[in-house]
Amino acid sequence: MAEAADKHLSLDQPGKRPPAYSMRALGKKNLPETLDLDGVTWRLTRTHKHDFWAVTGFYENGHGERAVLKMGRTEPFAGVPFEWVGRWLCRREIRFYTRLSDLPNVPTVIGRVGLTGFLHAFAPGAPLSKERPVPDGFFDHLRGLMLELHRRGIAYVDANKPENILLGDDGLPHLIDFQISWDLHELGGNFVNRWFLRRLQRADIYHVLKQKKRLRPDELTEGEREAVARRSSLVRIHRVISKPYFKLRRSTFKRLRESGRLLPEGSK
């Protein structure tokens, strides 16, 4: 499957002025137009996002079933090979999906694709947004889901991004994207790692309350208002690190768009 996926990664049309392909996980390559897994053919319907670490796209098979392909980075950056990072991120993300496969709020993995990719089931729904009303009790369910992850020794870590929390067609929360989730697997159950995991888990709850304040402030209790007003040191450190990166990235892509060097579909 690795060779098949690599073989069908398509290149952009020749003759175009090359944009900042090094900022894309697959460089000049795009997602495969078709995939064959266990005798089922999946066809690409849309590339959703192509960023530095990964690219995701939507697929559909002949039965009308939908799925999501995520492929980790294979492109070198500044002459430094990064495919090993893509493989590592893929393996660890599959591990989280597998550990949570019994939960209806987490999509199941369908299979591996290539060296850095995997296909998982599509979760019917849409990311949290002010344009879509959030039903009563949604954030209570989301908090309960986070606490279940914590009970299993996992920190989700990425709840600050509303696009990672889906409001399912069933009215319940669904989680996707475990790329930066954390557990004790890599560094073991030593004191420092357990302490760090607890801090990340507390940040999970903070971000759930933050999303609740943004979308359903009428449901916040007084205790939750006080909790969301207190930012942990970990949250503050994350903002200090991430804010300059995303500001630089946005300004870089803005210059590319203004100069006419548009990146291919899905690049962000």
SULBELWO-V946322 format. One record per backbone hydrogen bond with DSSP energy under -1.0 kcal/mol. CO is the residue of the C=O (numbers start at 1). NH is the residue of the N-H. If there is no record, write none. Layout:
co: {CO	CO}
nh: {NH	NH}
This chain:
co: {1	2	3	4	10	19	20	21	24	25	25	26	33	35	37	40	42	43	46	49	50	51	53	54	55	56	56	57	58	58	59	60	61	65	66	67	68	69	70	71	77	80	82	83	84	85	86	87	88	89	90	91	92	93	94	95	96	98	100	103	105	108	111	113	116	117	118	119	119	120	124	126	129	135	137	138	139	140	141	142	143	144	145	146	147	148	149	150	155	158	161	162	162	164	165	166	167	168	172	174	182	184	190	191	192	193	194	195	196	197	198	199	200	201	202	203	204	205	206	207	208	209	210	211	212	216	217	221	222	223	224	225	232	233	234	235	236	237	238	239	242	243	244	245	246	247	248	249	250	251	252	253	254	255	256	257	260	264	266}
nh: {5	6	7	8	30	21	23	24	27	74	75	29	44	42	40	37	35	60	58	56	268	25	73	51	71	48	49	69	45	46	67	43	64	61	122	59	120	57	118	55	80	77	86	87	88	89	90	91	92	93	94	95	96	97	98	99	100	101	103	106	175	121	119	117	72	113	70	110	111	68	169	167	132	138	141	142	143	144	145	146	147	148	149	150	151	152	154	153	182	161	164	128	165	176	128	174	126	171	168	166	155	188	194	195	196	197	198	199	200	201	202	203	204	205	206	207	208	209	210	211	212	213	214	215	216	219	220	225	226	227	228	229	236	237	238	239	240	241	242	243	246	247	248	249	250	251	252	253	254	255	256	257	258	259	261	260	262	267	50}
